[in-house]
Amino acid sequence: MKRTIIAATAAALLAGVTFGVAAPKPGMGEHPRPSPEQMAEFAGAMSDARIAALKAGLRLNAEQEKLWPALETALQDAAKERAAHWAERRAAREAMPRGERPDVIERLRAQADGMIGRGETMKKVADAAAPLYDALDGSQQRRFAILFKQIEHPRMADGRHGPGHERGPGPHRFGPGGEGPDGPMPHRLPPGPMDHGPDGPDGPDGEPL
């Protein structure tokens, strides 16, 4: 029961940001294609909301508060690195002649580079989180585990990949025309700073390998 309440609270906090950014104007039909700047702003707002939801759900005491800034900074840095990676991937796509796509070797190399970068980022976050996590009591640690899923894999954490939901773009299928910087404004939560992103298991351009 507590797990459900915590997840619902986090979802409610994030839903306010989603509605404010992605809701269509009255009388409008389809969403206009957002610019890269709009998508970057949206992703940044959602990342900040997830981090705030984590802190709010932990209910830190005065001593624990002293350990929070290190984790907050690491998560913010992870989000910035992801945004920079998006920009780099977009620039590479735009530089390619029209109609061309990366071949399988290029995609494998892009995946490898992405995995190395994500591994380094995850280690930094783990190192920053460890002192705070060790200072939490049992109840706080359980809440941390639940709420941190919203940061790692937000759409998987809110159950959108469970029974009854179509495969869809998902956190591992971002690419042109999908729910990323090159697609329409997402109705689902965008990926967190620790999601696979465009260089995940399905390849840098969102196509299965």
C-alpha positions in Angstrom: 0.0 0.0 0.0 2.8 2.4 0.9 4.6 1.6 -2.3 1.5 2.5 -4.3 1.0 5.8 -2.4 4.7 6.8 -3.0 4.5 6.0 -6.7 1.3 7.9 -7.0 2.7 10.9 -5.2 5.7 11.0 -7.5 3.6 10.6 -10.6 1.3 13.5 -9.5 4.3 15.8 -9.0 5.6 14.9 -12.5 2.2 15.1 -14.1 1.9 18.8 -13.3 5.1 19.5 -15.2 4.0 17.3 -18.1 0.6 19.0 -18.4 2.1 22.5 -18.2 4.6 21.8 -21.0 2.8 19.3 -23.3 -0.9 20.2 -23.1 -2.3 21.5 -26.4 -3.9 24.9 -26.6 -7.7 24.9 -26.8 -9.0 24.6 -30.3 -5.8 23.3 -31.7 -5.5 20.0 -33.6 -2.3 18.1 -33.8 0.7 19.4 -31.8 3.2 21.4 -33.9 6.6 19.8 -34.2 8.7 21.1 -31.2 12.1 22.7 -31.8 15.2 21.1 -30.2 15.3 24.0 -27.8 11.7 23.2 -26.7 12.5 19.5 -26.2 15.6 20.4 -24.2 13.7 22.7 -22.0 11.0 20.1 -21.5 13.5 17.3 -20.6 15.3 19.7 -18.2 12.1 20.6 -16.4 11.1 16.9 -16.1 14.6 16.0 -14.8 14.4 18.7 -12.1 10.9 17.5 -11.1 12.1 13.9 -10.7 15.0 15.0 -8.5 12.7 17.2 -6.4 10.3 14.3 -6.0 13.1 12.1 -4.8 14.1 14.6 -2.1 10.5 15.3 -1.1 9.8 11.6 -0.7 12.8 10.9 1.4 11.9 13.5 4.1 15.5 14.1 5.1 16.5 15.2 8.6 19.0 17.9 9.2 22.1 15.6 9.1 20.9 13.8 6.0 20.3 17.2 4.3 24.0 17.8 4.4 24.6 14.8 2.1 21.9 15.6 -0.4 23.8 18.3 -2.5 26.4 15.8 -3.8 23.7 13.5 -5.2 21.6 16.4 -6.6 24.7 17.7 -8.4 25.5 14.3 -9.8 22.0 13.8 -11.1 21.9 17.3 -12.6 25.3 16.7 -14.3 24.0 13.4 -15.7 21.0 15.2 -17.2 23.3 17.8 -18.8 25.6 15.1 -20.2 22.6 13.4 -21.7 21.4 16.6 -23.3 24.8 17.2 -24.8 24.8 13.7 -26.2 21.4 14.3 -27.8 22.8 17.5 -29.4 25.8 15.6 -30.7 23.7 12.8 -32.2 21.4 15.3 -33.9 24.3 17.2 -35.4 25.7 13.9 -36.7 22.4 13.0 -38.3 21.9 16.4 -39.9 25.4 16.3 -41.3 24.6 13.0 -43.2 23.5 13.3 -46.8 19.7 13.0 -47.2 18.5 9.5 -47.3 21.7 7.9 -45.8 21.7 6.1 -42.5 24.5 4.8 -40.3 25.6 1.3 -41.2 25.7 -1.5 -38.7 29.4 -0.9 -37.8 28.8 2.8 -37.2 25.8 2.0 -35.0 27.8 -0.6 -33.0 30.5 1.9 -32.4 28.0 4.6 -31.4 26.4 2.1 -29.0 29.8 1.3 -27.5 30.7 4.9 -27.0 27.3 5.5 -25.4 27.6 2.6 -23.0 31.0 3.7 -21.9 29.7 7.2 -21.2 26.6 5.9 -19.4 28.8 3.6 -17.3 31.0 6.5 -16.2 27.9 8.6 -15.4 26.2 5.8 -13.4 29.4 5.3 -11.3 29.5 9.0 -10.5 25.8 8.9 -9.4 26.4 5.8 -7.4 29.4 7.3 -5.6 27.5 10.5 -4.8 24.4 8.5 -3.6 26.2 6.1 -1.4 26.9 8.3 1.6 23.3 9.6 1.7 21.8 6.1 1.2 23.9 4.7 4.0 22.6 7.5 6.3 18.9 6.7 5.6 16.9 4.5 7.8 15.2 1.4 6.5 11.9 3.2 5.6 13.8 5.9 3.7 15.9 3.4 1.9 12.8 1.6 0.6 11.3 4.9 -0.5 14.6 5.8 -2.2 14.5 2.5 -4.2 11.0 3.2 -5.4 11.5 6.9 -6.2 14.9 6.4 -7.9 13.2 4.3 -10.5 11.4 7.5 -11.7 14.9 8.9 -12.3 16.4 5.8 -13.9 13.5 4.6 -16.1 10.5 7.0 -15.6 8.1 5.4 -18.1 8.9 1.9 -16.9 8.4 3.0 -13.3 5.0 4.4 -14.0 3.8 1.1 -15.5 3.5 2.2 -19.1 5.3 -0.9 -20.3 3.0 -3.3 -18.4 0.2 -5.4 -19.8 -2.3 -3.5 -21.9 0.3 -1.0 -23.1 1.6 -1.1 -26.7 5.3 -1.4 -27.3 5.5 2.2 -28.6 8.7 4.1 -28.8 9.6 3.4 -25.2 12.8 4.6 -23.4 14.9 2.5 -25.8 13.4 3.6 -29.1 14.1 7.2 -29.5 14.8 8.6 -32.9 13.3 10.5 -35.8 9.5 10.7 -35.5 9.6 9.1 -32.0 9.2 10.6 -28.6 12.5 12.4 -28.5 14.0 15.7 -29.6 13.2 14.8 -33.2 9.6 13.7 -32.6 6.3 15.3 -31.4 6.0 16.7 -27.9 5.7 13.6 -25.8 2.5 12.7 -23.9 4.5 10.2 -21.9 7.3 11.0 -19.5 10.6 11.6 -21.3 13.6 9.5 -20.4 15.6 10.1 -17.2 19.3 11.0 -17.1 20.2 7.3 -16.7 18.0 5.9 -19.4 19.6 4.2 -22.5 18.5 7.0 -24.9 19.3 7.0 -28.6 22.3 4.7 -28.3 20.4 2.0 -26.4 19.8 -1.6 -27.4 17.9 -0.5 -30.5 20.8 1.5 -32.0 21.6 5.2 -32.2 18.8 6.0 -34.7 16.1 4.1 -33.0 16.2 1.2 -35.4 16.7 -2.4 -34.2 20.2 -3.7 -34.8 
